[in-house]
Structures are given as C-alpha cells and as structure tokens.
Amino acid sequence: MPTLDLTAGDFEKTVLENDIVLVDFWASWCGPCRSFAPTYEKASQSHSDVVFGKVDTEAEQALAAAASITSIPTLMAFREGVLVFSQPGALPAPALEQVIGAVRGLDMDEVRSQIAAQSGQGAGDPPSTQG
C-alpha cells in the first residue's frame, strides 16, 4: 500500500480507524527526511496491514505543532488509536522493521492499563474539593 499524505483534516480519522498507523513527519528541505523516504516507502509496500502516512510539516504546521514535532524526520506509531512510539531521526531499514514488529506485538490491554495507571497518579492533578 502506498503512503498516504495526511493533513489536519484526515489525521485523527486515519489514526482512529486503523489498527496500526505509522506517521512520518518530514519536510522537503530536510536531507535526513529525503534519505529516509525510500526506506519508509519500501516498508509500506511490505506491510499491507499497516497504514503508512506522511505529514509535510511545512504544509501542515498546525498539525506538526499539535503533535509536538520539534525535530524532523520524526516517526510516530499508533496502535488502536494510541500513540505507542515516537522518535526523531531517520531510521535504517532494520530498525524500522524492528519498530513495526514491536508495535504489532504489543498487548494493547496492557498498554491501556499502564496509561490508565499513569494518568490516575498525576502529581499535577488539581486537589479535590470536598463540600
């Protein structure tokens, strides 16, 4: 499956409606982005069960800001709508394959339980007020 050009208008829908979504945040002027592109494209052809998306950070500045992108390329992986991986830098093909395998192998019930545990113990939570 070829990579999809994602925009602010279809990003959330794509992430929520597919089991595994990888997103490459890139820009045309970025040398490492250009060198990572063929690796990413080749992986997209080998993994038909994974949606491979690309976000042009120049055209989609608000989306890049919302995703807290500070360095490109940045690769994000979503599984069942949950961000499970985010790392800046161009990955070599074996590392990209390792990420895909790790995302496939996640126990999402365990991931959701860890997220719930982390959000329930936030030190920054506002103090409760009692009547």
N, C-alpha and C positions, 0 to 999 in steps of 0.2 A: 504494500500500500504506500503510495507516495506521501510525503509530508504535507501537512495542512498549514496554510498561512492563517494563524489565529489573530483575531482582533478583540478589542474590548467587548464587542457585540456578541461574539460566539465563544469566548474563552471559558466562561463559567459553565455554559451548557455542555461544551465538549468534555470538560473535566468531570462533570457530574453524571453524564450519560454513558460513559465508557469505563470499563473495568480498570484498564491501565492506560495512562496517558503520560508520555514524556514531552516536555516542552523545552525547546532550545531558544533562549533569549539571545539575540545577536544583532549586529549592525553591519552594513555593507563596508564600512570603512575599517572594520576590525580584522586585522590579519589572522589572529588565532581563530576567530569565528569562521573566516573563509577556509582555513585549513581543516577545521572540524566538520564543516558541511558535508563533504563526501563520505566521511565515516558515518555520520548521522543518517544520511540518505541511504547508504548501503544497509545499515541496520534496519531501517524502516521497511526495506524490501524483504528482509529475512524473518521478520516477526509480524505476521499478519494479525495476530491477536492484540497487538499494541498499537495505539494511536500515537503517531509522531507529529507533533505540532511545532511550529516556529513562530516566534514573535519578533518582528522587526522593531527594536527598541527606539529607533528614530521615528517611525511612523506611529508607534503606539506608546508614546511617552507616558501617558497617564496609566496605562496598564503596567508598564515596567515599574513605575513608581509604586503602584499599588502592590506589586509583587516584591517590593524592596530590593530591586536589582541595583547593585552598586558596581558590579564588575561583569564584563561580558567576554566570552560567552558564559552563560550560566545555564546549567541543566537542572530542571526540576522534574520529579517523577510523582505522579498522583496515582493512588490505588483506591478504587471505590470512593473517589471524591476527596480523599485525604492526602495532603502533602506528606510524602514519606521520604523524600530525598531532595536536597538542594545543594548544589556545589558549583562554584565558579571555576572556569578553566576548561580548556579543550581536553577531552579525554581521548586516549588512544583506543582503538577498536576493542582490544581485550578488556579494558576497564569498563567500556560502555556495555559490553556483553555481560560483565560481572554485575553491573548495576541492574540490568534488565532481569537477570536470573534472581538476584536478591529481592527485587520488587515482586516478581512472580511468586517467590517462596514465602512471602510474609503471611503470617497468621493475622488476618485483619481483626478478628475478635480480640486478640491480644493487644494489637496496636490501639484499637479504640479504648480498651480498658486502661492502657497506660496513659492515653490522652486524658481520659476522664479523671484518673488519679492525679495527674499533674495539675489539671485545671481546678480540682477541688481543694488543693492545698496552697493556693497562691497567697504569698505574703502580702501582695498588693491589694488583696480583696478589701473592699470597704468594711468597716466594722458593722456588725449587726446592731440595729437599734431595737430595744425592747420597750413596749408600750407603756 
